[in-house]
Amino acid sequence: MSDNVRRDNRRALPKYLLTILLFGLLGGVLGFFTGVAGAAGVAETVRQALDRVLAVCAPWGIVGSAVVLLGAGWYLYAAAKRRFAAWDGEDEDAMDAAEQQLSWALLLTGLVIILDFFFFAASIIYDRFLPDLILFLASVAVLVVLQQKIVDLERRINPEKRGSVYDMKFQKTWMDSCDEAERAQIGQACYRAYMVGTKVCIFLWVALLILNFVFDFGLLPIAAVLAVWGAMQTVYALECIRLSKRTGDA
């Protein structure tokens, strides 16, 4: 066993070192050019351009994302509801298609809430707090109602499911009503999200570190990324420890 460990390490080490070297060289090149760009005053030009774009987009961001994405979500929900109403109780493919439509609708609601928070923050920065607060709350209200409709339809398709989106413990109640296969799928999806999130945090750390030479925004954005990354790593490790203890006790 120890020979296999050493052999695997020897096989993987050259590729690992080469990757680190290439990324180091790339970072050095990008750092050089960003330093030149900062000295040439590019940062201020880009900052002013972004300010102008965001100041124009912020008033319409919440409305636009709600109309487009929530509109598509309601369309998918309605299509799934029609499939369920016409279901003969035997065609499982029809219900699989309906559940796929509901999953896509839920994805759209998740994107809307992220965009809502972004544009609401932009509205505060660009002095549009009160009007955009009303739009923000209206968008969130429509979003929550759509999520409630999706969950209710999912429960009608699968009567064993439990939970209401208005319950603060909805996620736990829903998870408890899932069977082993569904829990395994959720676990795989969460692990995939964790791995992608880790890679995104590394990319953002590198990008922010390099861009700091141009925009000089300090450590706060970098610290925010590392806080998210650290929370992910810590929770993942602690949960693995907790689950391994529970398995051992069983």
N, C-alpha and C positions, 0 to 999 in steps of 0.2 A: 504493500500500500504506500509506504513512504517513497519507494522508487517511482511510483506513478505520480505522486505529488511533485517530486523534483523534476520529472520529465515534463509534466504539464507546465510547470513554472519556466523551465528552460525554453519551451516552445513558445510561450506567450510573451516572455520578457523582451525579446528584440522588437517585436511589433509594438509593444507598449512604449518602449523607449523612443522608437522612431516617431510614433504619434506625438509624444510629448515634445520632441525636438521640432517637428513640423509646426505644431501649434505655437511653440515658443518663437520660432522664426516669423510666423504669420503675425503674432502679437507685436513683435518688435517692428515689423514693417508698418503695420497699421498705426502703432504708437508714434512712429516717426512722422507719418503723413498727417495724423491728427494734430501733432504738435506744430507742424508747418501751417496747417489750416487755422489753428488757434492764433498763431502769430500774425496771420494775414487778415484777421478780423472776420473770418467766415462765421464764427460762432454767433456774433451779434446779428449778422444778416439772417442766418437760419432761425435764430430765436424770434426775431421780429416777424419773419414770414409765418412761423408757426402760430404766433400770437394772433396775427391777422386772420389766418385760416380758422383757428379755434373760436375766435370771437364771432366769426360769421356762422360757423357750424353749430355752436353751442345752443342757440335758441331753437334750432330745428332737430337736434340730435335725438332728444327723447321722443318727440312726435314721430320722426322718421322711422326710428327703430321699432317703435310700437306698431305703427301702421304696417310696415313691411313684415317684420318677424312675427308679431302677434297675429297679424292677419293670416299669415301662412299657417301658424299654429292652429288657429280656429278652423281653417279650411281642412287641415289634416284630421282634427278632432271630429268635425262633421262627417268626413268621409268614413272614418272608423265607426262612427255611430250608425251610419247607414248600412255598413257591412254587418254590424251586429244585429240591427233590426231585421235584416233579410236573411240571417243565418238560419239554416235548417237544423242545427244541433249536431250535425255530423261532419260537415266540411271543415276539417281542422286547418287546411291551408288558408281559408278565408279568415279565420280568427288569427292565424299567424300574421297575415297581411295587416289586419286591423291593429294588432299589437305593435307591429313595426311602425305604423303611422302614429300611434300614440307615443312611441318612444321618440320619434323625430319631433313631434310637437313639444314634448318635454325638453328636448335639447334646445329648441328655439326659445322656450321660456327662460332657460338658463343663460342663453346669450343676451336676451333682452335685459335681464337684471344687471348683468355686468355693464352693458352699454348705458343703462339708466344711471348707475352709480358714477360712471365716468363723466357723462354729460352733466349730471347734477353737480359734481365737483367743479367742472368747467364753468357752470353757471355762477357758482359762488365766487370763483376767481375773477370772472368777468362781470360781476355786479348785476346778476340777473336772478338773485336768490328767490324772491317771492314768486314771480310768475312761473319759474321752473320748478319750484317746490310743489305747486299745484299740479303741474304736468307730471312730475315724478310720482306723486302720490296716486294720481289717476292711472298712470301706467302700471304701477305696482298692484293696484286694486284689480285691474283687468287681468293682469298676469296671474294673480292668486286665484281668481275665479276660474280662469282657464285650467290651471293646475288642478283645482278641485274637480272640474268636469272630467278631466283626463283620468284622475284617480278613481272617481266614481264609476266611470265606464270600465276601467280596468277591473274593478271589483265585481261588476256585473258579469264580465267575461269570465273571471276567476272568483267564484263565490267564497273560496277559502281565504282570500286576502282580507286583511283587516287594516283599519287606520283611516284617519281623516287628516287632510292637509292643515286643518285648523288646530289639530292637536300638537302641542309642543313636543310630544314624544312620538310623533308620527313615524320617523325613520326607524326607531326601535320596534314599534308595533308592527310596521310593515315587514321588517326583517324577520321578526319572530313568526310571521305567518307564511314565510317562504319555505319551500321544501329544500332538501339537501342539494339537489341539482341547481336550483336557483341561487342558493347561497354560494355555491362554488363559482357560478358565473359572475356574481357580484364581487367575489374575492379576486377573480382573475381581472375583472375590469378595474378594480381599485388598485391592484398591483401595477397594471399597465399605466394607469393615471399617475401613480407614484413615480414610476421610472421616467415617464415623459416630463413630469414636473421637476425631477432632479436635473434632467438634461437642460430644461428651460432655465432653471436657476443658474446653472453653470454658464450657459450662454449669456444670460443677462449680466452676471458678474463680470465676465470678460468684456462685454460690450460697454458696460457702464464705466469700467476701469479705464478703457481706452478713450471713451468719449469725454471723460473728465478732463483730459488734456485740452479739449476744445472748449467745453462749456463751463468747466470749473464749478460744478454743482456740489462738490464736496462729498462727504462720506454718507450722508443720509440716504440717498437712493440705494447705494450699495448695501448699507446696513439693513434696509427694509427687505431686500432680496435675500440676504443671508438669514434674516429672522424667519422668513417663510421656509427657506431651505432647512434651517436648524429645527424648526417645528416639525417638518415632515420627517426628518431623520430620527428625531427623538421619539415621536409618537410611533413610528414604524417599529423601532427597536423595542420600545417598552411593550407594545402590543404583542410582538413576537415572543417576548419573555413571558408575558401573562398567559398567552395561549399555550406555550410549551409547558408551563406549570400545570395548567388545567388538564392537558393531555396526559401528563405524567401522573396526576392524581387519579385520573380515570383508569 
